[in-house]
Amino acid sequence: AMGMHYIIQGIIVVVGLLAILASLFNWNWFFQSQNTQFIVNNVGRKRARLFYALLGLLMIATAVYFFLEVQEAIQ
């Protein structure tokens, strides 16, 4: 279970990238999915795209931060 946190961090980065790419390319399948409807319906597609872009960046930044913290702890 030693490398499990790397797998979890990797998944967080991939999901973050997916959110950013969906925002950049305005993917219909992403913004018409049931999970995004609450935000899309409340703030509109344009703001939902911005929200998911920021969320993606936050997820990647969090994964990188924890990766660096773990590397520092290992030293």
C-alpha distance (Angstrom), angle and dihedral (degrees) to the residues before:
residue distance angle dihedral
A1 . . .
M2 3.81 . .
G3 3.81 95.3 .
M4 3.80 95.7 39.8
H5 3.81 93.3 100.7
Y6 3.82 89.0 56.8
I7 3.80 89.9 55.0
I8 3.81 91.3 49.0
Q9 3.82 91.5 47.4
G10 3.80 89.3 49.1
I11 3.81 91.3 52.4
I12 3.83 90.8 49.2
V13 3.84 90.4 51.4
V14 3.83 92.1 48.4
V15 3.83 92.2 48.9
G16 3.82 89.8 46.5
L17 3.81 90.8 51.2
L18 3.80 90.3 48.0
A19 3.82 90.7 53.4
I20 3.83 91.4 48.6
L21 3.82 93.7 47.1
A22 3.81 91.5 46.6
S23 3.81 88.7 52.8
L24 3.81 94.6 46.8
F25 3.80 95.4 46.9
N26 3.83 95.6 33.7
W27 3.82 91.8 -130.7
N28 3.80 110.7 -157.3
W29 3.81 94.4 -153.7
F30 3.81 88.8 57.9
F31 3.81 98.9 45.0
Q32 3.80 94.4 41.0
S33 3.82 93.3 51.9
Q34 3.79 118.1 112.6
N35 3.82 92.4 -114.9
T36 3.81 94.5 59.4
Q37 3.81 97.4 41.7
F38 3.81 95.7 89.1
I39 3.81 92.1 59.1
V40 3.82 96.3 36.5
N41 3.82 91.6 50.7
N42 3.80 93.7 46.8
V43 3.80 103.1 43.1
G44 3.80 104.0 15.3
R45 3.78 132.1 -111.9
K46 3.81 96.6 -75.3
R47 3.81 94.8 54.4
A48 3.81 91.0 39.8
R49 3.82 88.3 57.5
L50 3.81 90.2 51.7
F51 3.80 91.0 46.4
Y52 3.81 93.2 52.2
A53 3.82 92.1 44.7
L54 3.82 89.7 54.0
L55 3.80 91.6 43.4
G56 3.82 89.6 52.2
L57 3.80 91.8 50.1
L58 3.80 90.5 47.9
M59 3.81 91.6 50.8
I60 3.81 92.6 50.1
A61 3.81 92.3 45.2
T62 3.82 90.1 50.4
A63 3.81 92.6 49.8
V64 3.82 91.5 48.3
Y65 3.82 91.1 47.6
F66 3.82 92.7 52.1
F67 3.81 90.9 43.9
L68 3.82 90.2 54.9
E69 3.84 91.9 44.4
V70 3.82 90.9 53.0
Q71 3.81 91.3 47.1
E72 3.80 89.4 51.9
A73 3.82 91.6 48.5
I74 3.81 91.3 51.2
Q75 3.84 92.5 54.3
